[in-house]
Amino acid sequence: MADLIDGKAFAEGLRQRVSEQAAAFAAEAGRKAGLAVVLVGEDPASQVYVRNKGKQTIAAGMASFEHRLPAETPEAELLALVGRLNADPAVDGILVQLPLPAHIDEQAVIAAISPDKDVDGFHVVNAGRLAVGQAGFVPCTPLGCLMLLKDRLGDLSGLEAVVIGRSNIVGKPMAQLLLAESCTVTIAHSRTRDLAQVVRRGDIVVAAVGRPEMVKGEWLKPGATVIDVGINRIAAQTEGKTRLVGDVDFAGASAVAGAITPVPGGVGPMTIAVLLRNTLIAAHRNIGLAPPSSL
């Protein structure tokens, strides 16, 4: 039976380290590190995410600046707000909650954020920095996955890693991070031929494809470490109820894998914890301080 990788406990430890370093930053800088979150519209899931981000930012001893705009906000108005946040010295990190309403160009908004305040790591400059090995901001979810992998396995050098999914948010940056750790990396996706055979090569398997329980236990190499990024809501056996599952068939995979993240309680808690970490690193860089090594 696979060991469970407890993302909730790891994230709590990371938040504690962030909180300690945030207090030290405030004492040195004379102000708190600041995160600005912009929400356009009333998407229910986005509202929950923004509320949780605000609570955890404050709990970590940082300043939270929330900007809630109506769904019909013109793109130009949103871009003007981003420009003001770029120029605000109290704001170290900027996050525009996605998805945005259909009339707003998401890429234009992301491009408008200063790369040095892009704590989501989505700006093309930060994507380029990651690709060539320069210091920048990495999307929070894949960085959280890497932290869990290194905590579990230590040195990843030489391991074969299979990343299922090629999104800009998870799949591509995950592959770049694993390459930087000297893994041999394969990016698989919906058009990969004989996907099960490709997955079976992986000492590490990161599933981020958005399909409920797609990755089966028999696809896995015995003893593999499995990171399940998927969060899918499906019908439960009880009528009218739903349950959360990942992209991996947890029951089947647990019988084969050496270690696996559960859903929920695995990768999910890491995302906001890494966002807080990125914001505090941005705060240090923005005033010319070296970021703490403990982060």
Secondary structure, DSSP 4 states (H G I P E B T S, - for coil): -PEE--HHHHHHHHHHHHHHHHHHHHHHHSS--EEEEEEES--HHHHHHHHHHHHHHHHTT-EEEEEEE-TT--HHHHHHHHHHHHH-TT--EEEEPSSPPTTS-HHHHHHHS-GGG-TT--SHHHHHHHHHT-S----HHHHHHHHHHHHHHS--TT-EEEEE---TTTHHHHHHHHHHTT-EEEEE-TT-TTHHHHHTT-SEEEE-S--TT-B-GGGSPTT-EEEE---EEEE-SSTT-EEEE-SB-HHHHHTT-SEE--TTTSSHHHHHHHHHHHHHHHHHHHTTPPPPTT-
